[in-house]
Amino acid sequence: MFSFSTAMRLLLLAAPAVLVSAAPASIPETQQLETRQSSSYWVANIARNGKVFNNTGFGPIFRNVKDAPYGAAGDGTTDDTNAINLAISAGGTCGQYCDSSTKAPAIIYFPPGKYLVSKPIIQNYFTQLIGDANNPPTLLASSSFAGIAVVDSDPYDNTGANWWINQNNFYRQVRNFVIDITALPSTEGAGIHWQVAQATSIQNVTFNMNKDTSSANAQKGIFMDNGSGGFFGDLTFNGGGFGAWLGNQQFTTRNLVFNGCNTAFFMNWNWGWTLKSATINNCKVGVDIATGPANQSVGSLVFLDSQISNTPVGVNTSFSINPESVPVNGGTLYIENVDMSNNVPTAVQGDTGTQILPGNTVIQSWGQGTSYTGSSGSRIQAALSAPSKASSLMAGNKVFERSKPQYETVTSSSFVSVISSGAVGDGVTDDTQAIQNVFNKIEDGQIVYFDHGLYRVTDTIKVPKNVKITGEIWPVIAANGSTFGDPTNPKPLFQVGQPGDSGAVEMSDLVFGNIGPAPGAVLIEWNLQSAQGASGMWDVHARVGGYNGTNQGMNCYHNENVTFAEKSQDYKTECQGVFAMLHITSSASGAYLENTWFWTADHSLDTGGSPQIDIYTGRGVLIESPGPTWLYGTASEHSVLYNYQLSGAQNIWMGMIQSETPYFQPNPVAPQGISGTLPSDPTFNCQADDTTCDAWGLRIVNSSSVFVYSGGLYSFFNNYGQDCLNDNPQDCQKNMVAVDGSSNVHLFALSTKASVNMITENDGATDDAKDADNRGVFPAVVVQWTDGSSSNGPNNSTEPSGSSSASLVAPSSAASSAVASSAAASSPIASAPGVQSSAVSVVSSAAALASPAPSSPAYVATDVKYTTILVTATTTVTA
């Protein structure tokens, strides 16, 4: 029997710990290959030449779970738990008591088969669990399975503490699996416990669960109780009480299929979430964000380009205008292009079972929250007018999307290893020419393969206009030397195409960074013109400072008690980052980004205790493209001038962008700390400690047709202090989003934290939306903001809020017959509290060793990163 009280404190800052957990000694690669199991997928067969900088004793990087000495059987009857966990932990990967590490990467490969497990598979930090993409293996929970989930990305120890700080739980992948928990009672079990942060993903996974339709069914495909993500997509959930049971700061999810789940998509808490291209079939509730109008724990949700069928309730919400929700904008919701025409009697339902919006139609545009046109705002719960987008952004009636390529039909002989071609990847050797030679000689049908390593590059790598590139668990391509030392003459590190080039370039599983200061480096410059879907970056990240080999760690340790003049003497040169992390130029079109994180380090990943550091990078993401350009699940953090800027750009679609202001600002104020300028840079004229001169989260300048479908832009500190997070006012900085000289700009479910002004226009002369007027669960949030040049405000229908309007497609004839019974069917569940009571069923009896997140929390946070979150449950959980 396990019970936790109705009040539980989760301490988010773990004590300093050793670098890596105790584990078996390194296993020689030759021994590891002795019994390598056959598989047609290239990942199983490619030669392994990767190396880890400054950790020569670590290895191997690649581990096939069936190989000796691990010895998983994969026959569906042998218990493979220990074999799989040995494959993950062997050689000293980053497990319990390891805060984080880039020095212990591991690919855990599963050939086709059925792998029976009786306890969780514990995924250590900086590991990838990869199944055969052509014949995905099954992870099969035994009938005696005991634990929180089949795969656990962040275990709880006996005290209720996690192994890793969930907001710092970076660099993980799970892809190409079937996870089956049908042997368990319907009252327990989960597929994946996914408590993660940036640079993480789940792809191409099917979850099979019990099809019990009673309220006792508590099985979950994904159980996510905390974190700061993130992205997952291309997933299927069959059965279960909850397809996905979710709580995270911000997240993007795409292409999810739910079949026969009691509740398909349950949101326990968030600050913001983008749910796109979901297909929900034969469920009781499609999307549930109801946590009680007086106790909202869901910040906002954007739900678009989706389809729900044969499901009584499309969306369950507890947002309320009268009386006002608490907090006032908690439960903000925007729906666009969601087809509920096939037997979905209620499109949106209140938490008491009241029908807010009828179903059996296509919801073209509908929202609840505070809506702004320019500086004019009002609280709404009504139909809206969907913004018109250029056909180049669209695939039919949906925004274009493309899954990460996995090259399932390509043989390993088609991959050209850069190490086999002469590069070294040891962080010392100059690999510039060797890498350039690979690109100069690459042939049609070949794929450039960066073996794991740290590649020192001293001049621009020119990437040809037609090439595919992938990496072995995030190798680092790093700028170093005098070419990248002059911020008045910036140079690209990785130049994708030349201006005027047309072609197709794919990049995946790479990291771009620096070795020492590189204030003149543009890490990625994208010039290529591409047809829709031809080019993109998936799981490609920038990481500046704070990791093994960068020479910017404890020497850049922050000190909030020194003046900038003192910092300049000790830190400025040594701790300069890069000029910009990504520049999509005015020559480029057709760039597609998915799950990309552009991070200037705020702490060291390879020092125990994650000490905070100051690195000065000029710019995050700069987009000047005429479009189309798509950004799915991107983050850009800690640049001095801005994290995102669109300058002279057009036809830009962004789904959940996330940023953080540098923690050290305004000591110094921007632009101090960097040198070199661009014509489009913002102007700062401030005295010391003026929060007007903190980095912009997002600038939209002289641009048009910009569509942001959820954003979380945060300021958590003022010179590392947090008094600015106090309620009145929340003023860590003055401004966060600027829209200047631009038109047809549409921002949906925009969240900002501790910025006095959420959105400004006219070079800051007009303060459109203020933090104090739009408080949400933790950040402030508005359901939409538009500049007013293209109407998408509340639909001017004479029908009351919550009823159908002219923006809704007429019901189909078949659906119309179902409307008559909608009153009886409008509340297939009792009410939100009832749903949440079942949601909190502990995943299994072994969860007595853990402390799962409670249901229906009163979510109170003073600082998400380093202090305490108070979570108050409304029920007692037993198992």
C-alpha positions in Angstrom: 0.0 0.0 0.0 1.3 3.4 -1.0 -0.1 6.7 0.0 1.1 10.2 -0.3 -0.4 13.2 1.5 -2.4 15.9 -0.2 0.5 18.2 0.0 3.9 17.3 -1.4 7.0 19.4 -2.0 9.3 18.5 -4.9 12.7 20.0 -4.5 14.0 20.7 -8.0 17.6 21.3 -7.1 19.5 18.2 -6.5 22.7 18.1 -4.4 26.0 18.2 -6.2 27.0 14.7 -7.2 29.8 12.7 -8.9 30.1 12.8 -12.7 29.0 9.3 -13.6 27.5 6.4 -11.7 29.3 3.3 -10.7 29.1 0.8 -13.4 31.0 -2.2 -14.9 34.3 -1.5 -16.5 34.6 -0.4 -20.2 33.9 -3.2 -22.6 36.2 -3.5 -25.6 34.5 -2.9 -28.9 35.9 -6.2 -30.3 34.3 -8.2 -27.5 31.0 -6.3 -27.9 30.9 -7.3 -31.5 31.5 -11.0 -31.0 27.9 -12.0 -31.3 26.3 -9.0 -33.0 22.9 -10.0 -34.1 21.8 -9.6 -37.7 19.4 -6.8 -38.7 18.7 -5.1 -42.0 18.7 -1.6 -40.6 21.8 0.4 -41.3 22.2 1.5 -37.6 22.9 -2.1 -36.7 25.6 -2.6 -39.4 27.5 0.6 -39.9 31.2 0.6 -38.8 31.7 2.3 -35.4 34.6 4.7 -35.4 33.2 7.3 -32.9 35.2 8.5 -29.9 34.5 10.6 -26.8 36.7 13.7 -26.2 38.7 13.5 -23.0 37.2 10.2 -21.9 39.2 7.6 -23.7 38.3 4.8 -21.3 34.6 5.1 -22.0 32.9 2.7 -24.3 31.5 1.3 -26.4 29.2 4.0 -27.7 27.1 1.5 -29.7 25.6 -1.5 -27.8 23.4 -4.1 -29.4 21.3 -5.6 -26.5 21.6 -9.1 -28.0 25.3 -9.0 -28.2 27.7 -10.4 -25.5 28.1 -9.6 -22.7 24.5 -8.2 -22.5 22.8 -11.2 -23.9 19.1 -10.2 -24.3 17.1 -13.0 -25.9 14.3 -11.1 -27.5 12.2 -14.2 -27.7 9.2 -13.0 -25.7 9.6 -15.5 -22.9 13.1 -14.8 -21.4 13.2 -12.0 -18.9 15.5 -9.5 -20.7 15.3 -6.7 -18.0 18.8 -7.2 -16.6 20.4 -7.6 -20.0 18.9 -4.4 -21.3 19.8 -2.4 -18.3 23.3 -3.7 -18.4 23.6 -2.6 -22.0 22.6 0.9 -20.9 24.7 1.2 -17.8 27.9 -0.6 -18.9 31.1 1.4 -19.1 30.0 4.2 -16.9 27.1 6.0 -18.6 25.4 8.9 -16.7 23.1 7.2 -14.2 22.0 7.9 -10.6 24.1 10.6 -8.8 25.3 12.0 -12.2 23.8 15.4 -12.7 24.6 15.4 -16.4 27.4 14.5 -18.8 28.3 14.8 -22.5 31.2 12.4 -21.9 29.2 9.1 -21.8 27.1 8.8 -24.9 25.4 5.5 -25.6 23.2 4.1 -28.4 21.3 1.1 -27.2 20.1 -0.9 -30.2 17.3 -3.4 -30.3 17.1 -5.8 -33.2 13.7 -7.2 -34.1 12.1 -9.4 -31.5 10.0 -9.3 -28.3 11.8 -8.3 -25.2 10.1 -9.3 -22.0 10.7 -7.1 -19.0 9.6 -7.3 -15.4 11.1 -4.0 -14.2 11.6 -0.6 -15.8 14.3 -0.1 -18.5 16.2 2.9 -17.0 17.3 5.2 -19.7 20.5 7.0 -18.6 21.4 10.6 -19.5 22.7 11.1 -23.0 21.5 7.8 -24.3 19.4 6.8 -27.3 17.1 3.7 -27.3 16.8 2.8 -31.0 14.8 -0.1 -32.5 15.0 -1.5 -36.0 13.0 1.0 -38.1 12.0 -1.6 -40.6 10.7 -4.2 -38.1 10.3 -2.4 -34.7 10.9 -4.6 -31.7 8.4 -5.0 -29.0 9.1 -4.2 -25.3 6.7 -6.5 -23.5 5.7 -5.9 -19.9 5.3 -9.2 -18.1 2.2 -10.0 -16.0 4.4 -9.5 -12.9 5.9 -6.2 -14.1 6.6 -3.9 -11.1 7.6 -0.3 -11.7 6.4 3.1 -12.9 6.8 2.4 -16.7 8.4 0.0 -19.2 10.9 2.8 -20.0 11.8 5.3 -17.3 13.7 8.4 -18.2 13.9 9.9 -14.7 13.4 7.4 -11.9 12.3 8.4 -8.4 14.4 7.1 -5.5 13.1 6.0 -2.1 12.9 9.5 -0.9 10.7 10.7 -3.8 13.6 12.6 -5.5 14.4 12.1 -9.1 17.7 10.9 -10.5 18.0 14.0 -12.6 16.7 17.5 -12.3 13.8 17.3 -14.7 14.3 20.7 -16.2 17.9 19.8 -17.0 17.2 16.3 -18.3 18.5 16.8 -21.8 19.7 14.7 -24.7 17.6 11.5 -25.1 15.8 9.7 -27.9 13.4 6.7 -28.0 12.4 5.6 -31.5 11.1 2.6 -33.4 9.3 0.4 -30.8 6.1 -1.3 -29.9 5.5 -1.1 -26.2 2.9 -3.5 -24.9 1.5 -3.4 -21.4 -1.7 -5.5 -22.1 -0.5 -8.3 -19.7 -0.9 -6.0 -16.8 -4.2 -5.3 -15.0 -6.0 -2.3 -16.5 -5.5 -0.4 -13.1 -1.8 -0.1 -13.6 1.0 0.4 -16.1 2.6 2.9 -18.4 4.6 2.6 -21.5 7.1 5.5 -21.0 7.8 7.7 -18.0 9.0 10.8 -19.9 10.1 13.5 -17.5 12.5 15.4 -19.8 13.7 18.7 -21.0 15.2 20.0 -24.3 16.9 18.0 -27.0 14.7 14.9 -26.4 12.3 13.1 -28.6 10.1 10.0 -29.0 9.4 8.9 -32.6 7.7 6.0 -34.3 6.4 4.2 -31.2 3.2 2.3 -30.8 1.7 1.8 -27.4 -0.6 -1.2 -26.8 -2.7 -1.0 -23.7 -5.7 -2.7 -22.1 -9.0 -1.9 -23.8 -11.1 -1.9 -20.7 -13.6 1.0 -21.2 -14.4 1.4 -17.5 -13.2 4.3 -15.4 -10.9 1.9 -13.6 -8.6 1.7 -16.6 -5.6 3.8 -15.5 -3.0 2.6 -18.1 -1.1 5.3 -19.9 1.0 5.2 -23.0 3.2 8.2 -21.9 3.2 9.3 -18.3 4.8 12.8 -18.1 4.7 14.5 -14.7 7.2 17.3 -15.1 10.0 18.7 -17.3 10.9 21.4 -19.7 10.7 20.0 -23.2 10.5 19.2 -25.9 9.1 17.2 -28.8 7.6 13.9 -29.7 5.7 12.7 -32.8 4.6 9.8 -35.1 3.1 7.9 -32.2 0.1 5.5 -31.9 -1.8 4.8 -28.7 -4.2 1.8 -28.7 -6.5 1.4 -25.7 -5.7 2.5 -22.2 -7.3 4.8 -19.7 -5.2 7.6 -21.1 -3.3 7.6 -24.3 -1.0 10.3 -23.0 -1.1 11.7 -19.5 1.0 14.9 -19.6 2.6 17.7 -17.6 5.5 19.9 -18.7 6.5 23.5 -19.0 6.2 23.7 -22.8 6.0 21.0 -25.5 5.3 20.4 -29.2 3.6 17.2 -30.3 2.8 16.2 -33.9 1.2 13.3 -35.7 -0.3 11.3 -32.8 -3.0 8.7 -33.3 -5.3 7.6 -30.5 -7.5 4.5 -30.9 -10.0 3.4 -28.3 -8.5 5.3 -25.4 -10.9 6.4 -22.6 -9.2 9.8 -22.7 -6.8 10.3 -25.6 -4.8 13.3 -24.5 -5.0 14.3 -20.8 -3.2 17.5 -19.8 -2.5 17.6 -16.0 -0.5 20.9 -16.2 1.6 23.0 -18.5 2.6 26.5 -19.3 2.0 26.0 -23.0 1.6 23.1 -25.5 1.1 22.7 -29.3 -0.8 19.7 -30.4 -0.9 19.3 -34.1 -2.1 16.6 -36.5 -3.7 14.4 -33.9 -6.1 11.6 -35.1 -8.5 10.5 -32.3 -10.8 7.6 -32.9 -13.4 5.9 -30.7 -12.4 7.5 -27.5 -14.6 8.9 -24.7 -12.9 12.2 -24.5 -10.4 13.6 -27.1 -8.5 16.3 -25.2 -9.0 16.9 -21.5 -7.5 20.1 -20.0 -10.1 20.5 -17.2 -8.6 20.9 -13.7 -11.3 23.1 -12.1 -12.1 26.8 -12.7 -10.8 27.7 -9.3 -7.7 25.7 -9.6 -6.4 25.9 -13.2 -3.2 24.1 -13.7 -3.1 24.1 -17.5 -1.6 27.3 -18.9 -2.5 27.0 -22.6 -3.1 24.6 -25.5 -3.0 25.1 -29.2 -4.9 22.3 -31.0 -4.8 22.4 -34.8 -5.0 20.4 -38.0 -6.5 17.4 -36.3 -9.4 15.0 -36.6 -11.7 13.5 -33.9 -14.3 10.8 -34.7 -16.7 8.7 -32.8 -15.9 10.4 -29.6 -18.7 12.0 -27.5 -16.6 15.0 -26.3 -13.8 16.6 -28.3 -12.3 18.9 -25.7 -13.1 19.1 -22.0 -12.2 22.4 -20.3 -12.7 24.2 -17.0 -12.0 27.7 -18.3 -14.6 30.2 -17.1 -15.4 33.8 -17.9 -18.0 34.3 -15.3 -16.9 33.6 -12.6 -13.4 34.2 -13.8 -11.0 31.2 -13.8 -8.2 31.2 -11.2 -5.7 32.3 -12.4 -7.7 34.5 -14.8 -6.1 33.1 -18.0 -5.5 29.6 -16.9 -6.9 27.1 -19.3 -6.3 29.3 -22.4 -7.2 27.3 -25.5 -7.0 27.9 -29.3 -8.5 25.5 -31.8 -8.0 25.7 -35.5 -9.0 23.3 -38.3 -10.0 20.4 -36.2 -12.5 18.1 -37.9 -15.1 16.9 -35.4 -17.8 16.2 -38.1 -17.9 12.4 -37.6 -20.0 11.6 -34.5 -18.5 14.1 -32.0 -21.7 15.6 -30.5 -19.8 18.1 -28.2 -16.8 19.9 -29.5 -16.0 21.7 -26.3 -17.5 20.8 -22.9 -17.2 22.6 -19.5 -16.0 20.8 -16.5 -19.6 20.4 -15.1 -20.7 18.7 -18.3 -22.2 21.8 -19.9 -21.9 22.0 -23.7 -19.9 25.1 -24.6 -19.5 24.4 -28.3 -21.6 21.9 -30.4 -19.7 19.4 -32.4 -20.4 17.4 -35.5 -18.6 20.0 -37.6 -15.2 21.3 -38.5 -13.9 23.9 -36.0 -12.1 26.3 -38.2 -11.1 28.8 -35.4 -12.2 29.1 -31.8 -10.6 30.3 -28.7 -10.9 31.1 -25.0 -8.7 33.5 -23.1 -7.7 37.1 -23.7 -7.6 38.2 -27.3 -5.8 41.3 -28.5 -5.9 43.3 -31.7 -3.1 45.7 -31.2 -3.5 47.2 -27.8 -7.2 46.4 -27.6 -7.9 43.3 -25.6 -10.9 41.4 -24.2 -11.7 38.0 -22.6 -13.4 35.7 -25.0 -14.8 32.2 -25.3 -16.0 32.4 -28.9 -15.4 31.6 -32.6 -12.6 33.5 -34.3 -11.6 34.1 -37.9 -8.7 31.8 -38.9 -5.7 33.6 -40.5 -5.1 33.0 -44.1 -1.7 31.5 -44.9 0.2 31.3 -48.2 -0.2 28.0 -50.1 3.6 27.5 -49.8 3.2 26.9 -46.1 0.4 24.4 -46.5 -0.1 20.8 -47.5 -3.7 20.8 -48.5 -5.7 22.4 -45.7 -3.0 21.7 -43.1 0.3 23.4 -42.3 3.1 21.3 -43.9 5.1 18.9 -41.7 7.7 16.2 -42.3 9.0 13.4 -40.1 12.6 13.0 -39.3 14.3 10.8 -42.0 15.6 7.5 -40.7 16.9 6.1 -44.0 15.2 2.8 -43.5 15.9 1.5 -47.0 19.5 2.7 -47.2 22.3 0.2 -46.6 25.2 0.9 -44.4 27.6 1.0 -47.3 25.9 4.2 -48.5 27.1 6.1 -45.5 30.4 7.9 -45.8 32.1 8.2 -42.4 34.1 11.4 -41.9 36.5 9.6 -39.6 37.1 6.8 -42.2 37.7 9.6 -44.7 40.5 11.3 -42.7 38.9 13.4 -39.9 39.9 12.6 -36.4 37.2 14.0 -34.1 39.5 14.3 -31.1 38.9 18.0 -30.4 42.6 18.8 -31.1 43.3 17.9 -34.7 42.1 20.5 -37.3 39.5 18.5 -39.1 38.4 21.3 -41.5 39.9 20.0 -44.7 39.1 16.4 -44.1 35.4 17.3 -43.6 35.4 19.6 -46.6 36.9 16.8 -48.7 34.0 14.5 -47.8 31.5 17.1 -49.0 33.5 17.8 -52.1 33.5 14.1 -53.1 30.1 13.0 -51.9 28.1 11.3 -54.6 24.4 10.9 -55.3 22.9 8.2 -53.1 25.5 8.6 -50.4 24.9 10.1 -46.9 27.6 12.0 -44.9 28.0 10.3 -41.5 29.6 12.1 -38.6 30.9 9.5 -36.2 30.6 10.6 -32.6 33.4 13.0 -31.7 34.4 16.6 -31.2 35.5 18.0 -34.6 37.7 21.1 -34.4 37.0 23.3 -37.4 39.0 26.5 -38.2 37.3 27.7 -41.4 33.9 27.6 -43.0 32.6 24.2 -44.1 30.8 24.7 -47.4 27.9 22.2 -47.6 26.9 21.4 -51.2 23.3 22.1 -52.3 22.3 18.4 -52.5 23.4 16.2 -49.6 22.1 14.2 -46.6 23.9 14.4 -43.3 23.4 12.5 -40.1 25.4 11.9 -36.9 26.1 9.2 -34.3 24.5 10.4 -31.1 25.1 14.1 -31.5 28.8 14.6 -32.6 29.9 18.2 -32.1 31.2 20.3 -35.0 33.0 23.2 -33.2 34.3 26.6 -34.3 37.8 27.4 -33.2 40.5 29.8 -34.2 41.2 33.2 -35.7 38.7 32.9 -38.6 35.9 32.9 -36.1 37.5 35.5 -33.8 36.5 38.8 -35.4 32.9 39.8 -34.5 33.2 42.7 -37.0 33.6 40.2 -39.8 31.5 37.2 -38.9 32.0 33.9 -40.8 29.7 30.8 -41.0 31.0 27.6 -39.4 28.6 25.4 -41.4 27.3 27.1 -44.6 24.4 25.3 -46.2 24.4 26.2 -49.9 25.7 29.4 -51.4 23.4 32.4 -52.1 21.3 31.5 -55.1 21.7 27.8 -54.8 18.6 25.5 -55.1 18.6 22.0 -53.8 17.9 19.6 -51.0 19.9 19.3 -47.7 18.8 17.1 -44.8 20.6 17.2 -41.4 19.9 15.1 -38.3 21.4 14.2 -34.9 24.2 16.8 -34.9 25.4 19.5 -32.5 27.2 22.7 -33.5 29.3 24.5 -30.9 32.6 26.1 -30.1 36.1 25.4 -28.7 37.0 28.5 -26.8 35.7 32.0 -27.7 34.4 32.3 -31.3 32.7 35.7 -31.3 32.8 35.9 -35.1 31.2 32.5 -35.7 27.7 32.0 -37.2 27.3 28.4 -36.3 24.8 27.5 -39.1 24.2 29.8 -42.1 21.3 28.5 -44.3 21.2 29.9 -47.9 19.5 27.2 -49.8 16.3 27.5 -51.8 14.3 24.3 -51.5 11.0 22.9 -52.6 8.5 22.1 -49.9 9.8 19.2 -47.8 13.1 18.9 -49.5 15.3 20.3 -46.8 15.4 20.4 -43.1 17.1 19.9 -39.7 15.8 17.3 -37.2 17.3 16.9 -33.7 20.1 19.3 -34.7 21.2 21.6 -31.8 23.6 24.4 -31.1 25.5 24.3 -27.7 27.8 27.2 -26.8 30.0 26.8 -23.8 29.5 24.6 -20.7 30.5 21.2 -22.0 33.4 18.8 -22.4 36.0 20.3 -24.7 34.6 23.8 -25.1 37.1 25.4 -22.6 34.3 27.5 -21.2 33.3 26.0 -17.9 34.3 26.9 -14.4 36.6 29.6 -15.8 33.3 31.4 -16.7 31.6 30.8 -13.4 29.2 33.6 -12.7 29.4 36.1 -9.9 26.5 38.5 -9.5 28.3 40.6 -7.0 30.9 42.1 -9.5 30.3 45.0 -11.8 30.5 44.6 -15.5 33.8 46.5 -15.6 35.2 43.9 -13.3 33.7 41.1 -15.4 35.3 42.6 -18.5 38.7 42.2 -17.1 38.3 38.7 -16.0 35.6 37.1 -18.2 34.8 39.1 -21.3 37.3 37.7 -23.8 37.6 34.2 -22.4 33.9 33.7 -22.1 32.7 35.2 -25.4 30.4 32.7 -27.2 29.5 33.0 -30.8 28.2 35.8 -33.1 24.9 33.9 -33.9 23.7 30.4 -33.6 21.5 30.2 -36.7 21.0 32.5 -39.6 18.5 31.7 -42.3 19.3 34.3 -44.9 17.3 36.3 -47.4 18.5 33.9 -50.1 16.9 30.9 -48.4 13.5 29.3 -48.7 11.9 26.0 -47.7 13.9 25.5 -44.5 12.2 23.1 -42.1 13.3 22.8 -38.4 12.0 20.2 -35.9 13.2 19.7 -32.4 16.1 22.1 -32.6 17.6 23.7 -29.5 19.9 26.7 -29.8 21.5 27.0 -26.3 24.1 29.2 -24.9 25.0 27.5 -21.7 23.8 28.9 -18.4 25.4 26.1 -16.5 28.1 23.5 -17.0 26.9 20.1 -18.2 30.2 18.3 -17.3 30.8 19.6 -13.8 29.1 18.1 -10.8 26.4 20.3 -9.3 25.7 22.0 -12.6 27.4 25.3 -11.6 26.0 28.4 -13.3 28.3 30.2 -15.8 28.2 33.4 -18.0 28.7 33.0 -21.7 28.2 36.0 -24.0 26.6 35.0 -27.4 25.3 37.8 -29.6 22.2 36.4 -31.3 20.1 33.2 -31.2 18.0 32.6 -34.3 17.9 35.2 -37.1 15.5 34.6 -40.0 15.5 36.8 -43.0 13.9 34.4 -45.5 11.0 35.2 -47.8 9.7 31.8 -46.8 8.3 29.4 -46.5 10.0 28.5 -43.2 8.7 26.1 -40.6 9.8 25.8 -37.0 8.4 22.9 -34.9 9.4 22.6 -31.3 12.4 24.9 -31.3 14.1 26.7 -28.4 16.7 29.5 -28.4 18.1 30.6 -25.1 20.5 33.1 -23.4 21.7 35.3 -26.2 22.6 38.9 -25.4 20.5 40.8 -28.0 17.7 38.5 -28.9 16.7 34.8 -28.9 14.5 34.9 -32.0 14.4 37.7 -34.7 12.5 37.8 -37.9 13.9 40.7 -40.1 12.4 41.3 -43.6 11.0 37.8 -43.4 7.8 36.4 -44.8 5.6 33.3 -44.6 7.1 32.0 -41.3 5.3 29.3 -39.3 6.5 28.6 -35.7 5.0 26.0 -33.4 5.9 26.4 -29.8 9.0 28.5 -29.6 10.8 28.8 -26.2 13.4 31.2 -24.9 15.1 32.4 -21.8 16.7 35.7 -21.1 20.4 35.5 -20.0 20.4 35.1 -16.2 23.2 37.7 -15.8 21.3 40.5 -17.4 21.1 43.4 -16.7 24.6 43.0 -15.3 25.7 43.8 -17.9 22.9 45.4 -19.9 22.7 44.6 -23.6 24.6 45.0 -25.9 27.5 44.9 -23.4 29.4 41.6 -23.4 29.5 41.3 -27.2 31.0 43.2 -30.1 30.1 43.5 -33.8 26.8 44.6 -35.2 24.3 43.8 -38.0 22.0 46.4 -39.6 19.0 44.6 -38.1 20.2 44.5 -34.5 18.0 46.1 -31.9 19.1 49.4 -30.4 19.8 49.6 -26.7 20.6 52.9 -24.9 20.6 52.1 -21.2 22.4 52.8 -18.0 23.6 50.0 -15.8 20.9 47.7 -14.3 18.2 49.0 -16.7 15.8 46.1 -17.5 14.8 47.8 -20.7 18.1 46.5 -22.1 17.5 42.8 -21.6 17.5 40.4 -24.5 14.3 40.3 -26.6 12.6 36.9 -26.6 11.1 37.6 -30.1 11.5 40.5 -32.5 9.4 40.7 -35.7 10.8 43.6 -37.8 9.7 44.6 -41.3 8.2 41.2 -41.8 4.9 39.9 -42.9 2.7 36.7 -42.7 4.2 35.5 -39.5 2.3 32.8 -37.6 3.4 31.7 -34.0 1.3 28.8 -32.7 2.4 29.0 -29.1 5.4 30.5 -27.5 7.0 30.5 -24.0 9.4 33.4 -23.6 10.7 33.6 -20.1 12.7 35.9 -17.8 13.5 34.1 -14.6 16.3 36.3 -13.1 17.6 39.8 -12.7 21.4 39.4 -12.2 20.7 36.0 -10.8 18.3 37.4 -8.2 14.6 36.5 -8.2 12.9 39.2 -6.2 11.6 40.2 -9.7 9.3 37.2 -9.7 7.2 38.6 -6.9 3.6 39.1 -7.9 3.5 42.9 -7.9 5.1 43.6 -10.2 6.7 40.7 -12.0 9.5 42.8 -13.6 12.6 40.8 -14.3 12.7 42.7 -17.6 10.6 45.4 -19.2 9.9 44.0 -22.8 9.8 40.6 -24.3 8.2 40.7 -27.8 8.5 43.5 -30.4 6.4 43.8 -33.5 7.7 46.7 -35.6 7.0 47.7 -39.2 5.3 44.3 -39.8 1.9 43.1 -41.0 -0.3 40.0 -40.9 1.3 38.9 -37.7 -0.6 36.4 -35.6 0.6 35.1 -32.2 -1.5 32.4 -30.6 -1.2 31.2 -27.0 1.8 33.5 -26.3 3.2 33.1 -22.8 5.8 35.4 -21.3 7.3 35.4 -17.8 8.2 38.4 -15.7 8.3 40.9 -18.5 6.3 44.0 -17.7 5.2 44.3 -21.3 4.4 41.1 -23.1 4.1 42.7 -26.6 5.1 46.1 -27.9 4.8 47.9 -31.2 6.3 51.0 -32.9 9.8 50.6 -31.5 8.5 50.2 -28.0 6.2 53.3 -28.1 3.1 51.2 -27.8 2.7 48.6 -25.0 0.0 46.3 -26.3 -0.4 43.5 -23.7 0.9 43.6 -20.1 1.9 40.9 -17.8 -0.2 42.2 -14.9 -3.4 42.0 -17.0 -2.9 38.4 -18.3 -1.7 36.2 -15.5 -1.8 32.5 -16.2 -0.7 29.4 -14.3 2.9 30.6 -14.1 3.6 32.9 -17.0 1.2 35.5 -18.4 -0.7 34.3 -21.5 -2.9 35.6 -24.2 -5.0 33.4 -26.5 -4.1 35.5 -29.5 -2.6 38.8 -30.6 -2.8 40.2 -34.1 -1.5 43.5 -35.4 -4.9 44.2 -37.0 -3.7 44.4 -40.6 -5.5 41.1 -41.3 -8.6 40.4 -39.2 -8.7 37.3 -37.1 -10.4 38.7 -34.0 -13.5 37.4 -32.5 -16.1 36.4 -35.1 -18.8 39.0 -35.2 -21.6 36.5 -35.2 -24.8 37.5 -33.4 -24.9 34.1 -31.8 -23.7 34.0 -28.1 -20.2 32.9 -27.1 -19.8 29.2 -27.1 -22.4 28.6 -29.8 -21.8 27.7 -33.4 -21.0 30.6 -35.8 -20.3 31.4 -39.3 -16.7 30.3 -39.0 -17.8 26.7 -38.4 -18.3 24.4 -41.3 -21.9 23.2 -41.5 -22.4 19.7 -40.0 -22.5 16.8 -42.4 -25.9 15.1 -42.8 -24.8 12.0 -41.0 -23.5 14.1 -38.1 -26.7 16.1 -38.0 -28.6 13.1 -36.9 -26.3 12.7 -33.9 -26.9 16.2 -32.7 -30.3 15.3 -31.3 -28.7 13.0 -28.8 -25.9 15.4 -28.0 -27.4 16.5 -24.7 -27.5 13.0 -23.4 -24.0 12.3 -24.7 -22.4 15.6 -23.9 -21.0 14.3 -20.6 -19.6 10.8 -21.0 -17.6 11.3 -17.9 -18.9 12.6 -14.6 -16.8 15.8 -14.3 -13.2 16.8 -14.4 -12.5 15.9 -10.8 -13.8 12.3 -11.5 -11.5 12.1 -14.5 -8.6 13.3 -12.6 -9.2 10.8 -9.7 -8.7 8.0 -12.2 -5.8 9.8 -13.7 -3.7 9.6 -10.6 -3.9 5.9 -10.2 -0.4 4.8 -9.4 1.2 3.1 -12.4 1.9 -0.1 -10.5 2.4 -1.4 -7.0 6.2 -0.8 -7.4 5.5 2.9 -7.6 5.6 2.8 -3.8 9.3 3.4 -4.5 8.4 6.6 -6.3 6.5 9.8 -5.9 4.3 10.3 -9.0 2.8 13.7 -9.7 -0.6 14.1 -8.1 -3.7 14.9 -9.9 -5.5 18.3 -10.1 -2.7 20.2 -8.6 -2.7 23.7 -7.3 0.5 24.5 -9.2 2.5 27.2 -7.5 6.0 28.0 -8.5 8.4 30.8 -7.6 11.2 29.7 -9.7 10.9 26.7 -12.0 14.6 26.0 -12.2 16.2 26.2 -8.9 13.7 26.5 -6.0 10.7 24.6 -4.9 7.4 23.8 -6.6 4.5 23.2 -4.3 2.1 20.6 -5.7 -1.1 20.1 -3.8 -3.2 17.1 -4.6 -6.9 16.9 -4.1 -7.1 13.2 -3.6 -5.1 10.5 -1.8 -3.4 8.1 -4.1 -3.2 4.5 -3.2 -2.0 1.4 -4.9 
